Structures are given as structure tokens and as C-alpha cells.
Amino acid sequence: MSMLTPPGMGGKYRITGDKYPRMRRPSGRRRIVLAVIASAAAVGLIGWGTLQLIDVFTGGSKASAAARAAGDCDRKKADATHLPATAQKHKQKPLPTPKQITVNVFNATPRGGLAKNTADELKKRGFTIGEVGNATKAYDKKVKGTGLLLGAESAADTAIPVLGTQLADAEHRSDARKSGEVDLVIGTKFKNLARKEDADKALAALAKPEPTPSASDKNC
């Protein structure tokens, strides 16, 4: 046995002369492949977990917001349902009936007979008629629309709107008078009063208006 032969090694591993077996480490290529696969799997798992967390948190936030919005809508509806009658009365001034409104009818057009015919029709519809005749110089041939409804400040949201149901597109205006009568000044575009059926519907809607929804209520 050669002096270069390690103990216990013989046969083909016998070392003779200047030759000796070269002991190589196992190849590291397999380790690298396994490490790359493990890293890719870990990155994919982390990404998937992150997306799941985002979905959970954002979905939860949206659900909570929707639940709060639904709760607010329910509370608003309940409050509106149980609103005391006294509070509802304060929302709108009581409207006068046509019989309680005295209407002066003035013709501001070159066409004759409009004031009398219009006054007669308003009387049939229950209004009390005051003066009837031609418009004063301040308004004669100067009312370009269908008509002008003119009254005191106190009539702006009471008598004038009620009379306005009888004449579509009429202009509403207030002046400094203290009396309660309302003027109907017939304009150049006037043809007829509104049809009685349409006027009655407008009057009924005016007496019982639906509450105007706020911006938040529209989302309910």
C-alpha cells in the first residue's frame, strides 16, 4: 500500500505514484433551483395575502358606510313620520281659499274685453272680484308675458301663489301696499286662463306640497 493511500481505502481507490482521488462536493445547482422556487412561492403567497387584506378592509369600510347610510335614511323617514302636527304647520303658512282672495283685473294689452272676460271666469272659479278695467300707465302695454300678479309682501307666499294656479307662467311681484287684494295685470302673451282641471290640480298640489328632499335624502 502506498503511503499516499488513506487508511481503509483500497482497490480502485488505491493511490499509487502521484495519482489520488479528487473528492468533489455535491453540485449546488439543485439547491439554487429549489431556493428560486421557494422564493417565488413565498412572494406569490405574500401578494395574495396582501390582496385579501385589502379586500377585507375596503369591503368592510364600504359595508359599514352603506349600513350607516341606510340607518340615517331610516331615522329620517321615522322622524318625518312622527313629526308633530304643530311642527308641520310651521313649515308652511296656511293658504287662503279663492273666495278669500280679492282680485283686481287690469288689461295691459290693446285688445278690448280681456279684463271683463277674465274677471268673469275667475268669479266662476270662486275668486272675489274687485276692480276691473285697463291697466295704469305704469303697466299699460309694458307687460310682455302672459300676465303679472302683484300684491303685498304678505301675499307673496299665500294669495299670489293661489291666484298663480289660474294663469301659467305669470310673473309674481310684490309692492308696498298694505291691503290684501291682488292685481292681475293681463300681458301681451295672454290667451286664456289655465284650464280649470289643470288649475284645480295645481291648487291641490299647492295646498299639500311634498317635502323637498335634501341632497342627503336623495341618496335614500
C-alpha positions as semicolon CSV with decimal commas, in nm:
position;residue;x (nm);y (nm);z (nm)
1;M;0,000;0,000;0,000
2;S;0,127;0,336;-0,091
3;M;0,199;0,585;0,177
4;L;-0,045;0,822;-0,002
5;T;-0,335;0,583;0,030
6;P;-0,565;0,679;0,316
7;P;-0,633;0,410;0,567
8;G;-0,926;0,188;0,478
9;M;-0,917;0,270;0,108
10;G;-0,808;0,014;-0,138
11;G;-0,895;-0,141;-0,466
12;K;-0,966;0,122;-0,729
13;Y;-0,904;0,394;-0,476
14;R;-0,551;0,269;-0,420
15;I;-0,322;0,557;-0,477
16;T;-0,005;0,474;-0,650
17;G;0,259;0,711;-0,752
18;D;0,140;1,070;-0,784
19;K;-0,233;0,995;-0,851
20;Y;-0,503;1,036;-0,584
21;P;-0,887;1,051;-0,586
22;R;-1,043;1,402;-0,609
23;M;-1,333;1,439;-0,360
24;R;-1,590;1,692;-0,504
25;R;-1,877;1,848;-0,313
26;P;-2,227;1,767;-0,437
27;S;-2,342;2,008;-0,710
28;G;-2,514;2,329;-0,581
29;R;-2,740;2,366;-0,889
30;R;-3,022;2,173;-0,725
31;R;-3,006;2,396;-0,419
32;I;-3,028;2,708;-0,634
33;V;-3,333;2,577;-0,823
34;L;-3,509;2,486;-0,501
35;A;-3,429;2,825;-0,349
36;V;-3,569;3,009;-0,653
37;I;-3,890;2,804;-0,645
38;A;-3,934;2,862;-0,272
39;S;-3,876;3,237;-0,312
40;A;-4,129;3,262;-0,594
41;A;-4,387;3,073;-0,391
42;A;-4,326;3,298;-0,090
43;V;-4,363;3,616;-0,298
44;G;-4,685;3,486;-0,455
45;L;-4,825;3,393;-0,115
46;I;-4,741;3,734;0,029
47;G;-4,903;3,910;-0,270
48;W;-5,218;3,702;-0,245
49;G;-5,241;3,765;0,128
50;T;-5,199;4,139;0,074
51;L;-5,483;4,147;-0,179
52;Q;-5,705;3,953;0,058
53;L;-5,634;4,200;0,337
54;I;-5,708;4,496;0,107
55;D;-6,037;4,339;0,003
56;V;-6,130;4,271;0,363
57;F;-6,058;4,623;0,482
58;T;-6,203;4,810;0,186
59;G;-6,504;4,584;0,167
60;G;-6,565;4,624;0,536
61;S;-6,543;5,002;0,507
62;K;-6,790;5,012;0,221
63;A;-7,028;4,782;0,404
64;S;-7,007;4,994;0,717
65;A;-7,068;5,313;0,520
66;A;-7,367;5,157;0,345
67;A;-7,508;5,039;0,677
68;R;-7,468;5,386;0,830
69;A;-7,633;5,548;0,528
70;A;-7,926;5,305;0,547
71;G;-7,962;5,376;0,917
72;D;-7,964;5,752;0,857
73;C;-8,233;5,715;0,591
74;D;-8,447;5,506;0,824
75;R;-8,413;5,762;1,101
76;K;-8,506;6,048;0,868
77;K;-8,813;5,862;0,747
78;A;-8,914;5,783;1,103
79;D;-8,866;6,145;1,208
80;A;-9,076;6,266;0,917
81;T;-9,350;6,016;1,002
82;H;-9,362;6,114;1,369
83;L;-9,321;6,488;1,310
84;P;-9,573;6,668;1,535
85;A;-9,863;6,838;1,360
86;T;-9,765;7,173;1,513
87;A;-9,420;7,147;1,353
88;Q;-9,575;7,064;1,018
89;K;-9,796;7,372;1,036
90;H;-9,495;7,594;1,092
91;K;-9,340;7,470;0,770
92;Q;-9,595;7,647;0,551
93;K;-9,833;7,934;0,602
94;P;-10,199;7,842;0,567
95;L;-10,318;7,925;0,218
96;P;-10,634;8,129;0,165
97;T;-10,922;7,986;-0,035
98;P;-11,008;8,152;-0,367
99;K;-11,312;8,311;-0,205
100;Q;-11,086;8,484;0,049
101;I;-10,878;8,648;-0,226
102;T;-10,995;8,972;-0,385
103;V;-10,858;9,006;-0,739
104;N;-10,835;9,330;-0,936
105;V;-10,816;9,252;-1,308
106;F;-10,645;9,504;-1,538
107;N;-10,587;9,481;-1,912
108;A;-10,244;9,600;-2,025
109;T;-10,295;9,497;-2,390
110;P;-10,454;9,676;-2,688
111;R;-10,723;9,403;-2,708
112;G;-11,053;9,501;-2,561
113;G;-11,273;9,297;-2,328
114;L;-10,994;9,084;-2,177
115;A;-11,027;9,224;-1,827
116;K;-11,403;9,165;-1,803
117;N;-11,394;8,816;-1,955
118;T;-11,107;8,712;-1,730
119;A;-11,276;8,855;-1,422
120;D;-11,598;8,667;-1,504
121;E;-11,409;8,338;-1,537
122;L;-11,221;8,393;-1,209
123;K;-11,552;8,464;-1,037
124;K;-11,687;8,131;-1,164
125;R;-11,383;7,964;-1,011
126;G;-11,460;8,106;-0,669
127;F;-11,244;8,421;-0,652
128;T;-11,379;8,750;-0,525
129;I;-11,353;9,021;-0,789
130;G;-11,257;9,382;-0,711
131;E;-11,173;9,645;-0,973
132;V;-11,190;9,561;-1,343
133;G;-11,054;9,784;-1,619
134;N;-10,749;9,900;-1,813
135;A;-10,403;9,896;-1,659
136;T;-10,241;10,216;-1,539
137;K;-9,977;10,394;-1,747
138;A;-9,704;10,226;-1,542
139;Y;-9,808;9,886;-1,683
140;D;-10,008;9,961;-2,000
141;K;-9,851;9,770;-2,293
142;K;-9,544;9,702;-2,076
143;V;-9,625;9,351;-1,951
144;K;-9,464;9,127;-2,212
145;G;-9,554;8,788;-2,068
146;T;-9,889;8,624;-2,003
147;G;-9,954;8,841;-1,701
148;L;-9,830;8,999;-1,381
149;L;-9,957;8,908;-1,033
150;L;-9,896;9,196;-0,795
151;G;-9,962;9,215;-0,421
152;A;-9,826;9,300;-0,078
153;E;-9,523;9,128;0,075
154;S;-9,755;8,923;0,294
155;A;-9,928;8,783;-0,015
156;A;-9,606;8,662;-0,177
157;D;-9,642;8,308;-0,042
158;T;-10,016;8,299;0,018
159;A;-10,266;8,476;-0,210
160;I;-10,036;8,528;-0,508
161;P;-9,941;8,158;-0,547
162;V;-10,309;8,060;-0,519
163;L;-10,403;8,304;-0,795
164;G;-10,098;8,189;-0,990
165;T;-10,253;7,843;-1,032
166;Q;-10,505;8,005;-1,268
167;L;-10,252;8,163;-1,505
168;A;-9,948;7,970;-1,617
169;D;-9,612;8,147;-1,647
170;A;-9,737;8,470;-1,489
171;E;-9,477;8,688;-1,318
172;H;-9,510;8,725;-0,940
173;R;-9,414;9,056;-0,783
174;S;-9,464;9,239;-0,452
175;D;-9,515;9,608;-0,385
176;A;-9,555;9,838;-0,084
177;R;-9,931;9,809;-0,049
178;K;-10,078;9,716;0,288
179;S;-10,416;9,593;0,166
180;G;-10,480;9,228;0,095
181;E;-10,612;9,238;-0,261
182;V;-10,407;9,107;-0,552
183;D;-10,380;9,259;-0,901
184;L;-10,387;9,050;-1,216
185;V;-10,240;9,259;-1,497
186;I;-10,301;9,085;-1,831
187;G;-9,992;9,083;-2,056
188;T;-9,943;9,077;-2,432
189;K;-9,890;8,697;-2,448
190;F;-10,214;8,623;-2,263
191;K;-10,458;8,393;-2,441
192;N;-10,668;8,228;-2,173
193;L;-10,659;8,130;-1,812
194;A;-10,534;7,780;-1,738
195;R;-10,790;7,506;-1,793
196;K;-11,000;7,463;-1,482
197;E;-10,896;7,099;-1,448
198;D;-10,527;7,192;-1,460
199;A;-10,581;7,484;-1,224
200;D;-10,761;7,263;-0,973
201;K;-10,476;7,009;-0,980
202;A;-10,220;7,286;-0,931
203;L;-10,421;7,426;-0,642
204;A;-10,447;7,085;-0,475
205;A;-10,070;7,032;-0,513
206;L;-10,007;7,376;-0,368
207;A;-10,223;7,300;-0,065
208;K;-10,042;6,973;0,008
209;P;-9,689;7,004;-0,123
210;E;-9,450;6,712;-0,099
211;P;-9,140;6,787;0,113
212;T;-8,839;6,883;-0,097
213;P;-8,567;6,622;-0,042
214;S;-8,228;6,746;0,067
215;A;-7,907;6,636;-0,101
216;S;-7,861;6,361;0,158
217;D;-8,224;6,248;0,134
218;K;-8,187;6,191;-0,241
219;N;-7,945;5,911;-0,167
220;C;-8,200;5,722;0,042
